Amino acid sequence: MGGFSFDLCKRNEMLVQKGLKQPSFLKTGTTIVGLIFRDGVILGADTRATEGPIVADKNCEKIHYMAPNIYCCGAGTAADTEAVTDMVSSQLKLHRYHTGRESKVVTALTHLKSHLFSYQGHVQAALVLGGVDMTGPHLHTIYPHGSTDTLPFATMGSGSLAAMSVFESKYREGMSRDEGIKLVAEAISSGIFNDLGSGSNVDICVITKGKREYLRNYLLPNPRMYISEKGYSFSKKTEVLFTKITPLREVVEVIEVGDAMEE
Amino acid sequence: MGDSQYSFSLTTFSPSGKLVQIEHALTAVGSGQTSLGIKAANGVVIATEKKLPSILVDETSVQKIQTLTPNIGVVYSGMGPDSRVLVRKSRKQAEQYYRLYKEPIPVTQLVRETATVMQEFTQSGGVRPFGVSLLVAGFDDKGPQLYQVDPSGSYFSWKASAMGKNVSNAKTFLEKRYTDDMELDDAVHTAILTLKEGFEGQISSKNIEIGVIGSNKIFKVLTPSEIEDYLQEVE
């Protein structure tokens, strides 16, 4: 089997040169964050998926399941983040059967980075991977080309600068669960309100030793405020205001000049 | 025996219409340690002898009953290494099915795919059939199920079955004892008694293995202390 087939790439390039507009793909504009607190890891994400200037999904899920003790936030092309996290989650499951042990975060990290590296950045997935295993809590960022960082707090996506400014000013080591959740919610909200590519709601996932809590839609700071109470009603008849008839074909008068043709 | 001329090549039929290599594989299974399975009204139990070659072997490191998916388990009779290969392939197939259809694989599907693998090894060049028969126990939305898969790739659904050394005695015993409305706990007791029938030496929680799946649809291999509890109830 092996590998992505790049056969159609030349044909796509040729079509673009000929003037065809390439269809855009669904991106998760996104603000995703993670931080390590006293008892484990907290991951956070917004819920807006964009297709160019259009909001394609107002409440998508960006925090993906990898293992019972490991979750991964994804930014970049939505299909890429979904597919790559699904695939590595499958492989981790098989690995757990074979070894009889809980999955380690570094295992997920290595699988993801080697996959992304082998596709040389064409799989556009930027991930924040966090979890708690037998060696303790871990938090990593993974870039589309396959490089990784290990950090106490991390942000990715178009809203990462807004979120990072919150973390840089307020992060402390050894925060409690409630402090950590509050800070993550603040960072994501900062991305939601200051970045166009991020919006809607805040999702949070808290992972500690032996337990994880997926707090879907933890905050809903963008509810639909104005909804007409009366509802909308349209009358069945359309009222005729004005009638004008324009014939499509001109009525032409033919005036015979001269004699008919003589052979 | 006229057949012996045709017993060297797997992919050649003998004049009597048999594939002699598969017959030999079944003989290998028949000389393996006894294993059995019983389908109860609300679950399935599978069990096997765990006779180790020497008292020096660390019995906690040996596990013959394996989990394929959270709701399907398997036990074998015959060659252990062959069963490991099949277990690995089956787990991968179950995972691939889940990735494609986003639903847990039904028991019949997994059995069919495993049987297909075993059949492929009876019709390919340069390979030999697997020297194991498998008993697959599972619980899905069609209820509790027990399947036996043979080296030829044929599979059968059973209410109760046994394989290995003591198969005929065990099956006679099961035929007498089996009832359709058996509860899971009764089935475990019956399984232990069946194993005891042909057991050489003293049966204990260290030389048998039992796997159960109940209405919670989670396959579990019993710990030695849990087996000890059941053994005491049976005595």
HADDOCK unambig.tbl for C-alpha pairs under 7 A between the chains (distance, minus, plus):
assign (segid A and resid 90 and name CA) (segid B and resid 95 and name CA) 6.62 0.50 0.50
assign (segid A and resid 94 and name CA) (segid B and resid 91 and name CA) 6.92 0.50 0.50
assign (segid A and resid 94 and name CA) (segid B and resid 92 and name CA) 6.83 0.50 0.50
